[in-house]
């Protein structure tokens, strides 16, 4: 054998020895076949989310019973008003003229009534002496009564025209703050078929209400008196709190989605909540403290080849009973549990052989190795160490 071949053979042997030494000093990582999480105790809040619009508890719409042109305006947006305060005046010229015409008609009717009454008195004396017939007397008496009725009709017309003149002055029916003004000086308002809205007055802005739209799938879990937390975009993460007051029975259907309006009362002592804001509400269905929590990811894991045990005949299936798997050694053992409240991360364990410290399996820790040729890569590249030593997280309150 030549010297060159000995050198090549030595290099090959040195490479093999180096590779064996590297493998001895760097053993492959221990592969856990499952993703796991430690069972622990914690707090859990089950919630229903919905959106709604914030409005004052009571808004009074101020309108007008008569038509006319706005002559004077005494209130504007955000003005505080008291009950009886003048908000605007309509041009009274037409109403004054109509009242004066009615008063003149009343004076004429009274004069005619006085004359007919005098004729009736004279006719009563003449009929007793047989100077006029009974028929003439009754005709005179009927004329007197007709004139008296005309007086009453004219008096009613005067009262109507006087009321219309009074209605040309628009006053606030309640004390509060003006949140809407829909007219201006010189504008004509017409009260023909419906009363036009001139102002909207909120009686009290320290108490607001949310008109939240709750889906029909969640409405059964909403009850009067239930606590509600909500945020508004204007204040970021600031939490406001309210209480469910009413569940309105009139559903709304949009694109085949049925929702119900839920009224939520909320205090607004600092005036931070403004009418028209959008509230992102969370209805508190259940609050659990120091309970055993199961990660929701464990509910979807089932080992290969596992078949659920069929319930005994005539035994009703409990929808809250689930089967999860606990890591014992390198095996997955099934555990039958009964769950309670749940949020997006975890569920409450109500009953079952599960305690804090158990390693619950949440998924596979080893990817399937593709069968292939010599170019499929080293076997360890197809695996990942998925040991998760973190405990399950829940929404803390």
C-alpha positions in Angstrom: 0.0 0.0 0.0 1.4 3.4 -0.9 2.0 6.2 1.5 -0.9 8.2 -0.1 -3.4 5.5 0.6 -2.3 5.3 4.3 -2.8 9.0 4.7 -6.4 8.8 3.2 -7.2 5.8 5.4 -5.9 7.7 8.5 -8.0 10.7 7.7 -11.1 8.6 7.3 -10.5 6.8 10.6 -9.9 10.1 12.4 -13.2 11.5 11.0 -15.1 8.4 12.2 -13.5 8.6 15.6 -14.3 12.3 15.9 -17.9 11.7 14.9 -18.3 8.8 17.4 -16.7 11.1 20.1 -19.1 13.9 19.2 -22.1 11.6 19.5 -20.9 10.3 22.8 -20.5 13.8 24.2 -23.8 15.1 22.6 -26.5 12.5 23.1 -29.8 13.2 21.3 -32.4 15.1 23.5 -35.0 13.1 25.4 -38.2 13.3 23.3 -41.4 13.6 25.2 -44.2 12.2 23.1 -46.8 14.6 24.5 -47.4 18.2 25.1 -48.4 18.6 28.7 -49.4 21.3 31.2 -49.5 21.1 35.0 -52.9 21.2 36.6 -53.3 24.0 39.1 -55.8 26.0 41.0 -56.8 29.5 40.1 -59.7 32.0 39.4 -62.0 31.8 36.4 -64.6 34.2 35.0 -67.1 33.0 32.5 -68.4 35.8 30.3 -70.7 36.6 27.4 -69.5 39.5 25.1 -71.7 41.9 23.3 -71.7 45.4 21.8 -74.1 48.2 22.4 -74.7 51.9 22.3 -74.6 54.2 25.4 -77.6 56.5 25.8 -79.1 58.6 28.6 -81.6 56.7 30.8 -84.4 59.1 29.8 -84.5 61.5 26.9 -87.4 63.8 26.4 -88.2 65.0 22.9 -89.6 68.5 22.8 -92.0 69.3 19.9 -94.7 71.8 19.0 -98.4 71.6 18.6 -98.7 74.6 16.3 -96.9 75.6 13.0 -95.0 78.8 12.6 -91.6 80.5 12.0 -89.0 80.5 14.7 -88.7 84.1 15.9 -86.4 83.7 18.9 -84.1 80.9 20.2 -83.1 80.7 23.9 -81.4 77.3 24.2 -78.5 75.6 22.4 -76.5 72.4 22.6 -75.3 71.3 26.1 -77.3 74.1 27.8 -78.7 73.1 31.2 -82.4 74.0 31.4 -85.1 73.8 34.1 -88.7 72.8 33.9 -90.8 75.7 32.5 -87.9 77.5 30.9 -88.5 79.1 27.5 -86.6 77.4 24.8 -87.9 79.3 21.7 -90.7 81.5 20.4 -92.6 81.2 17.2 -93.8 84.3 15.4 -97.1 85.1 17.2 -98.6 87.5 14.6 -101.0 85.0 13.1 -102.0 83.6 16.5 -102.7 87.1 17.8 -104.8 88.0 14.8 -106.8 84.7 15.1 -107.4 85.4 18.8 -108.6 88.9 18.1 -111.0 87.6 15.4 -112.4 85.0 17.8 -112.9 87.6 20.5 -114.8 89.8 18.1 -117.0 86.8 17.1 -117.7 86.2 20.8 -118.8 89.8 21.4 -121.2 89.5 18.4 -122.6 86.2 19.7 -123.1 87.6 23.1 -125.0 90.7 21.7 -127.2 88.4 19.6 -127.8 86.1 22.6 -128.8 89.1 24.8 -131.3 90.2 22.1 -132.8 86.8 21.8 -133.1 86.4 25.5 -135.0 89.7 25.8 -137.4 88.5 23.0 -137.9 85.2 24.8 -138.9 87.1 28.0 -141.4 89.3 26.2 -142.8 86.3 24.3 -143.4 84.6 27.7 -145.5 87.5 28.9 -147.5 87.8 25.6 -148.3 84.1 25.5 -149.9 84.2 28.9 -152.3 86.9 27.6 -152.9 85.0 24.4 -151.5 87.9 22.3 -149.2 85.4 20.4 -149.6 81.8 19.6 -147.9 79.0 21.5 -145.9 78.2 18.3 -144.5 81.7 18.0 -143.4 81.6 21.7 -141.6 78.3 21.2 -139.9 79.6 18.1 -138.6 82.6 20.0 -137.5 80.5 22.9 -135.5 78.2 20.5 -133.8 81.2 19.0 -132.7 82.3 22.4 -131.2 78.9 23.2 -129.5 78.8 19.8 -127.9 82.2 20.5 -126.7 81.0 23.9 -125.1 77.9 22.3 -123.4 80.2 19.8 -121.9 82.2 22.7 -120.5 79.0 24.2 -119.1 78.0 20.9 -117.4 81.4 20.5 -116.0 81.2 24.0 -114.4 77.8 23.2 -112.9 79.2 20.0 -111.4 82.0 22.0 -109.9 79.6 24.5 -108.5 77.5 21.6 -106.9 80.5 19.9 -105.5 81.7 23.3 -104.0 78.2 23.8 -102.4 78.3 20.4 -100.9 81.6 21.2 -99.5 80.1 24.4 -98.2 77.1 22.5 -96.2 79.4 20.2 -93.9 79.7 23.2 -92.0 76.4 23.6 -91.0 75.6 27.2 -88.9 72.8 28.6 -91.1 70.1 30.2 -88.3 68.8 32.4 -85.0 69.9 33.9 -81.9 68.5 32.2 -79.3 69.2 29.5 -80.0 69.8 25.8 -78.3 67.1 23.8 -80.0 67.9 20.4 -81.3 71.0 18.7 -82.9 70.5 15.3 -84.2 74.0 14.4 -82.7 77.5 14.0 -84.0 81.1 13.8 -86.1 81.8 10.7 -86.9 78.1 10.2 -90.6 77.2 9.6 -91.9 74.2 11.6 -95.1 72.5 10.5 -97.2 70.4 12.9 -99.5 68.9 10.3 -99.5 65.1 10.6 -96.8 64.4 13.2 -95.2 66.6 15.9 -91.8 67.8 14.8 -88.9 67.3 17.2 -87.3 70.6 18.1 -85.1 69.7 21.1 -84.0 66.5 22.9 -83.3 66.9 26.6 -81.5 64.3 28.8 -82.9 64.5 32.3 -79.8 63.0 34.0 -76.4 62.2 32.5 -75.0 60.8 35.7 -77.0 57.6 35.0 -76.6 56.0 31.5 -77.8 52.9 29.9 -76.4 50.5 27.3 -78.6 49.0 24.7 -76.6 45.8 24.1 -77.4 43.3 21.3 -77.0 39.7 22.7 -77.1 36.7 20.4 -80.0 34.2 20.8 -77.4 31.5 21.7 -76.4 33.5 24.8 -79.6 35.2 25.9 -80.6 32.3 28.2 -77.6 33.0 30.4 -78.4 36.7 30.8 -80.5 37.6 33.9 -81.7 40.8 35.4 -79.3 42.0 38.1 -76.3 40.4 36.5 -73.0 42.3 36.7 -71.6 43.7 33.5 -68.1 45.0 32.8 -67.6 47.2 29.7 -65.1 49.4 28.0 -65.3 52.2 25.5 -62.8 53.1 22.8 -62.3 56.6 24.2 -60.8 55.4 27.5 -58.8 52.4 26.3 -58.5 49.7 29.0 -60.5 51.6 31.7 -63.2 49.3 33.0 -66.7 50.5 33.7 -69.3 48.5 35.6 -73.1 48.1 35.2 -76.0 45.9 35.9 -78.6 44.2 33.7 -81.9 45.9 34.2 -84.1 44.5 31.4 -84.2 41.9 28.6 -86.5 43.2 25.9 -88.7 40.6 24.3 -88.7 42.1 20.9 -86.0 40.3 18.8 -84.1 41.8 15.9 -83.2 39.7 12.8 -80.4 40.8 10.5 -79.1 38.4 7.8 -80.8 35.5 9.6 -79.0 36.4 12.9 -81.4 36.9 15.8 -80.4 39.2 18.7 -82.2 40.6 21.7 -81.7 44.0 23.2 -80.5 44.0 26.8 -80.6 47.2 28.9 -77.6 47.7 31.1 -77.7 50.5 33.7 -74.3 52.2 34.5 -73.4 55.0 36.8 -71.6 58.0 35.2 -70.7 60.3 38.1 -67.7 62.0 36.4 -69.5 62.4 33.0 -67.0 60.2 31.2 -69.6 58.3 29.3 -71.2 60.3 26.5 -74.4 59.6 24.5 -73.7 57.5 21.4 -70.5 55.8 22.6 -70.0 52.2 21.6 -69.6 49.9 24.6 -67.8 46.5 24.5 -69.7 44.7 27.3 -68.9 41.4 29.1 -71.8 39.9 31.0 -70.4 38.0 34.0 -72.1 34.6 33.9 -70.0 32.9 36.7 -67.0 33.8 38.8 -65.0 31.0 40.4 -62.3 31.4 43.0 -59.5 28.8 43.8 -60.9 26.0 41.6 -59.1 23.3 39.7 -58.6 24.5 36.2 -58.3 22.4 33.0 -56.7 23.8 29.9 -59.3 23.8 27.1 -56.6 22.4 24.7 -56.8 19.1 26.6 -60.4 18.6 25.5 -59.4 18.1 21.8 -56.6 15.6 22.4 -57.3 11.9 21.7 -54.4 9.4 21.4 -54.3 7.2 18.3 -56.3 4.1 18.5 -58.3 5.1 21.5 -62.0 4.3 21.5 -64.4 5.8 24.0 -66.2 3.5 26.4 -69.9 3.3 25.5 -72.3 4.3 28.3 -74.6 1.7 29.8 -77.9 1.2 28.1 -80.6 3.7 29.1 -78.1 5.9 30.8 -78.5 9.5 29.6 -75.4 11.2 28.4 -74.2 14.1 30.5 -73.1 16.9 28.2 -70.7 18.3 30.9 -68.8 14.9 31.1 -65.6 14.8 29.1 -62.6 12.4 28.7 -59.1 13.8 29.0 -55.7 12.2 29.3 -53.1 12.4 32.0 -49.4 11.5 31.4 -48.3 8.7 33.6 -44.8 7.7 32.8 -44.8 7.6 29.0 -48.4 6.6 28.7 -51.7 8.5 28.4 -54.3 7.5 30.9 -57.9 8.5 30.4 -59.8 10.4 33.1 -63.5 11.0 33.1 -64.3 14.5 34.3 -67.3 16.8 34.8 -66.8 20.4 33.9 -68.4 23.6 35.1 -67.8 27.2 34.1 -65.4 27.9 31.2 -63.7 30.8 29.5 -61.5 31.0 26.4 -58.5 29.4 28.1 -59.6 26.9 30.8 -62.6 25.1 32.3 -63.5 24.4 35.9 -63.2 20.8 37.0 -66.3 20.1 39.1 -65.8 16.3 39.7 -63.4 13.6 38.6 -60.0 12.0 39.4 -57.9 15.1 38.7 -55.9 17.1 41.2 -53.3 19.9 41.1 -49.9 18.7 40.0 -51.2 16.2 37.4 -49.7 16.5 34.0 -52.6 16.9 31.6 -51.9 16.1 27.9 -52.8 18.9 25.5 -51.4 17.6 22.3 -48.9 15.4 20.5 -45.2 16.2 21.2 -43.7 14.2 18.3 -44.4 14.8 14.7 -45.0 11.9 12.4 -41.8 10.9 10.6 -42.2 10.7 6.9 -41.0 7.4 5.4 -38.4 8.1 2.7 -35.0 7.6 1.3 -31.6 8.4 2.5 -32.1 12.1 1.9 -34.9 12.5 4.4 -32.5 14.0 6.9 -31.4 12.8 10.3 -34.2 11.3 12.4 -33.9 13.8 15.2 -34.7 16.7 12.8 -38.3 15.4 12.6 -38.9 15.7 16.3 -39.3 18.5 18.7 -39.1 18.7 22.4 -42.6 19.9 23.3 -42.4 19.5 27.1 -44.4 22.5 28.4 -43.7 23.2 32.0 -45.9 26.2 32.2 -49.3 25.9 33.9 -52.5 26.6 32.2 -53.5 30.3 32.1 -56.9 31.6 32.8 -58.5 35.0 32.6 -57.8 36.5 36.0 -60.1 39.0 37.6 
